Each structure stands twice: as C-alpha cells, then as structure tokens.
Amino acid sequence: MISATLRTPTNKPPVLGTFSKSIEGSVSLNFCSSGGKYCDPQCHHHPHHANSNQRCTCYAVKNEKRFDRRQLRLKLKRHADTDPAELVSRALHEIKALVSKETPPPWLRIATNGSVPSPQDATPAFLKELRKLFRYCRSHSIPVHFPIETAEKTGFYRAAVKGLVVVRESINDIDVFVQARGPAACTVGNREQTRLERLEDAYQVAKLHAATTGRQTLVCPSVAARFKKLNTSRSQPKCGRCKACSKTHMDIVYPLH
C-alpha cells in the first residue's frame, strides 16, 4: 500500500493523504513514520525485531524507503514534529471542506504509516480532537479504519473514543488471534513463502478463527486480489469498497504483504 500527498489549490501540502489500496477519494491521517516515535516496539512487525537473518515485516517501513517516496518521508517527519491535536484538528477541517464540496471521502484510514500516539503521549486535547473527528465522520457516514498494534494501546483507545469508531487490535500471535473475540486483525505468513502460500495460510487461519469464535472472518480482499494477480480489473476490491475493517462484527486476516 503506497501513501501519497494530497495538494491544496495553493499548493501547500495538507494533513490528509491518499493511499493506493483504497478507492478514489479515500484519505489517510498519519502521525509519524513507520517504526517511528509512536510505534510500539512490542509490535512484532516493528523494525526493532529485525536482524541480519530476518527482514523487517512491516510493509509500511519497506514502502517508505522507496526512492519515489521522498515527499512522503518528509511529510511523515513534519507530522512527527507536530502536536497530534493540531494534526487531527486540521484533518477535520480538511474533511469538512471536502464535504462542503459534496465530495466526502468514502473511507478514512488512521495511520497507513506509523501509528497513533502512545497512551503517555495522548494528551487530553488530542483525544478531544480525535473524538470530534470521529463524531463528524459518523454523522456524515464516513467509515473509518482505525488499527492499533498492541492490546494495551487498543484498550486505551477503545476507552478514549467511546464507541465512535471501531478500534481494531492488530494481534501478532496467531494462537491468540484464533481465540480473540475482536474486533481484531492478524497478519499471516513469512517472506520465505510465495504469495499464494501466504494467502492459503491466511484462509486457513480465518477459517479456524471463525470456527472457534463464531465471528465473521475475512481475508483482506484487496491483498488477496493482488496476490492472485486480479488487480487489473476496475472492480478490484479496495478499501472503501470493502468496509470490513470498519465493522464491529468482522475480523480480518492479512497475508503478509
């Protein structure tokens, strides 16, 4: 998934961005680079866990290093140096402007890159602005994907946003995910496997999770289509067309990508 920078008519970079995994008009809001100041080192995909024998498994870290992602890297650095409350306030202003033009975003993804502030960095002002943003999205039927990388952080944000959006825990351990009552997500597979092998493992984990918990479980259609090389069709599943990540009753499995 590649993130990009939107441009305003005055050519000043706004806070919101776009990302290639989503349908046209979707937006993202990022707070730092991947593996950066707000990413919890306990996440198994954190660069902290990579070594000479194992590459970092965070897809966003890989994407940010691309030669054509310089503008994105600069934007993420600016965001990391900006008060998170200000970022959310500006994001809400930009979404309101889109709504006023009758072009509301069909999808909002929080943290396509990096993560949200840790509990100790989440000021009351930031959490107030976050609730305002999510309240506005709810009132205008803008679905939100809000993933969190650890259980402790997930619990904190679930309490903070008061049910305004689904806060989805990204579970690193497959055995824990299989038993989880959600909303949750899990990444399956390793770099030594082919894409189709990772996809098959993802389907098996999704099936086991559904059988164990009774919860509806989906392998990410966008990643699955890409792995099956079905991404040439205009009807390719993309975020915003598929809204599973924003739904309380659904859990998601991602093949490592």
C-alpha angles and dihedrals in degrees: 000000000000121000123209139187122255118218129220122218088260089055092242113138111247127213096252122076138186131237132206097232091067137074120261114290096026118133138203134206119208132185104188144351120286110277086016135129097305100039111107111236088216089073107104090221093057114119086238088078096051119100140168091287099042129047122221108272097205105113092203094056088055093048094048091057093059116119091238095052098076094115090050092051090051092048093050090051090051090051092049088055093048128086105261090223089059092049092053093045091052091046091055090049091052093048090050088053090053091049091050088056089051091246102110114177111258091212138021119200119193113213108358080168126033119345143271122276117290117249092263090053096044104100123197088249092054094048091048091053091046091055090048090053094049093044090054092047091051093049090052097042094246107153117222132208108204112174123182125196104218138036095239093051091045091055091050094053094042088058092043099051094044097217096307090127137005111270104205120204116220103216117204098193115072093205090054092046093052089060097038119117093208164162080209145138134201136193117222133195140030138251093256090066125080117248092255091051090052090048093051091050089050091054090050093051091047091051092049093047092050092048092048099045105022089231122136106256128191135189105226104268093207095056091040092054091049093049090050089048092241094128096107094080122094087225093061111143109255137169108281093030087058107044098178095119091061095053123095097212096052132080125198136217120197123197106227105271 
